[in-house]
Amino acid sequence: MSPGSLSDWVQVVVAIVACGVSGVAFYIARRGEKTAGDLATLQRIHALSDRLYDIDRLFMDHPEVLMLMREQAGRKEPYFTPATVHDERYYRVKTAIYMQLNYYDELVSTVRGDKALQKLIEFGRWKVYMLQKMRHPLFQELFDREKQIWGHEFAHLVEADRRTGVKPVDMEIF
């Protein structure tokens, strides 16, 4: 065996090992990126859960907000106007509705395009619930007033439901 051919074989073996090590490093790096992405998604879901608890806490601490929403369920004229008495109930109900609208917008944008995540959080049920809430005239009023701030996916979801016809407010959710 000539000395040059042994050197050639060593180079081939080193190249194969280097290729294998490179492949393992690439796999680990990709796995790390996926894990980081999964962690970011889980953090967003955790933040959504915290926000949902804040909304629930608001209603528990201030049942008059739900009472006002229930009272206004059949309203035909705008409520959030300069003519409406701007008392604590007015500001609490406005805040509660914005909190929910923002929550729904973030929820829709978080699960957009991720079938596994939609299944995990049972988005189909959330979608039905959100659209029922969005039939309330106070929700519609603030949603329409601030259309430019809602994400495209959330706005599209609400508008698509509206195009299917006028549906009554479900009083059991207020």
C-alpha positions in Angstrom: 0.0 0.0 0.0 1.5 3.3 -0.9 1.8 6.1 1.7 -0.4 8.4 -0.4 -3.3 6.0 -0.5 -3.4 5.6 3.3 -3.5 9.4 3.6 -6.4 9.4 1.1 -8.3 6.9 3.2 -7.7 8.9 6.4 -9.0 12.0 4.6 -12.1 10.1 3.5 -12.8 8.8 7.0 -12.3 12.3 8.5 -14.6 13.8 5.9 -17.3 11.1 6.6 -17.0 11.7 10.4 -17.0 15.5 9.9 -20.2 15.1 7.7 -21.8 13.0 10.4 -20.9 15.5 13.2 -22.1 18.3 11.0 -25.5 16.5 10.5 -25.9 15.9 14.2 -25.0 19.5 15.0 -27.6 20.7 12.4 -30.2 18.4 13.9 -29.5 19.7 17.4 -29.7 23.3 16.2 -33.0 22.7 14.4 -34.4 20.9 17.5 -33.3 23.8 19.6 -35.1 26.3 17.3 -38.2 24.1 17.5 -38.0 23.9 21.3 -37.5 27.6 21.5 -40.6 28.1 19.3 -42.6 25.7 21.3 -41.6 27.5 24.5 -42.6 30.9 23.1 -46.0 29.4 22.1 -46.5 28.0 25.6 -45.6 31.3 27.1 -48.2 33.0 24.9 -50.8 30.4 26.0 -49.9 31.0 29.6 -50.3 34.7 29.1 -53.7 34.2 27.6 -54.7 32.0 30.5 -53.6 34.8 32.9 -55.6 37.4 30.9 -58.7 35.1 31.0 -58.4 34.9 34.8 -58.2 38.7 35.0 -61.4 38.9 33.0 -63.1 36.4 35.2 -61.9 38.2 38.3 -63.3 41.5 37.0 -66.7 39.9 36.7 -66.5 38.2 40.1 -65.5 41.5 41.7 -68.0 43.6 39.8 -71.2 41.6 38.9 -72.8 44.8 38.0 -70.8 44.8 34.8 -72.5 41.6 33.7 -75.8 42.9 34.9 -75.4 46.0 32.7 -74.4 43.9 29.7 -77.5 41.7 30.2 -79.7 44.9 30.5 -78.2 46.2 27.2 -78.5 43.0 25.2 -81.5 44.3 23.2 -80.1 47.8 22.7 -80.6 49.2 19.2 -78.9 52.6 19.6 -75.2 53.2 20.5 -74.4 53.1 24.2 -70.9 54.5 24.3 -71.8 58.1 23.5 -71.3 61.5 25.2 -75.0 61.4 26.1 -74.7 58.2 28.2 -74.0 58.8 31.9 -70.3 58.2 32.4 -70.5 56.6 35.8 -68.4 53.7 37.2 -70.6 51.1 35.5 -70.1 52.8 32.1 -66.3 52.7 32.4 -66.2 49.2 33.9 -68.4 47.7 31.2 -66.4 49.5 28.5 -63.1 48.2 30.0 -64.6 44.7 30.3 -65.6 44.6 26.7 -62.2 45.9 25.5 -60.5 43.3 27.7 -62.5 40.6 26.0 -62.1 41.9 22.5 -58.4 42.2 23.0 -58.3 38.6 24.4 -60.3 37.2 21.5 -58.0 39.0 19.0 -54.9 37.7 20.7 -56.3 34.2 20.9 -57.2 34.1 17.2 -53.7 35.4 16.3 -52.0 32.9 18.6 -53.6 29.8 17.1 -53.8 31.0 13.5 -52.5 28.3 11.2 -51.5 25.9 13.9 -53.9 23.0 13.9 -52.2 21.2 16.8 -52.5 24.3 19.0 -56.1 24.9 17.9 -56.9 21.3 19.0 -55.0 21.7 22.2 -57.0 24.7 23.4 -60.2 23.5 21.8 -60.4 26.6 19.5 -63.6 25.3 17.8 -65.4 25.8 21.1 -63.8 29.2 21.7 -64.8 30.3 18.3 -68.4 29.6 18.9 -68.3 31.3 22.3 -66.5 34.4 20.9 -69.0 34.8 18.0 -71.9 34.5 20.5 -70.4 37.3 22.6 -69.8 39.4 19.5 -73.5 39.4 18.8 -74.1 41.6 21.8 -74.7 45.2 20.7 -72.1 46.7 23.1 -69.4 44.3 21.7 -70.4 45.2 18.2 -70.3 48.9 18.9 -66.8 48.9 20.3 -65.6 46.4 17.7 -66.9 48.6 14.9 -65.6 51.8 16.5 -62.1 50.4 16.6 -62.0 48.3 13.5 -58.5 49.4 12.6 -56.9 48.0 15.8 -58.1 44.4 15.5 -56.0 41.8 13.7 -57.1 40.7 10.3 -57.9 37.1 11.3 -60.1 38.2 14.2 -61.9 40.9 12.2 -62.4 38.4 9.3 -63.9 35.8 11.7 -66.4 38.4 13.1 -67.3 39.8 9.7 -67.9 36.3 8.3 -70.2 35.5 11.1 -72.1 38.7 10.5 -72.6 37.9 6.9 -74.5 34.7 7.8 -77.3 36.8 9.1 -78.5 38.4 12.3 -78.5 36.0 15.2 -79.9 36.8 18.7 -77.8 37.4 21.7 -77.4 34.3 23.9 -78.6 35.6 27.3 -77.1 32.7 29.1 -73.5 33.9 28.5 -74.2 37.3 30.1 
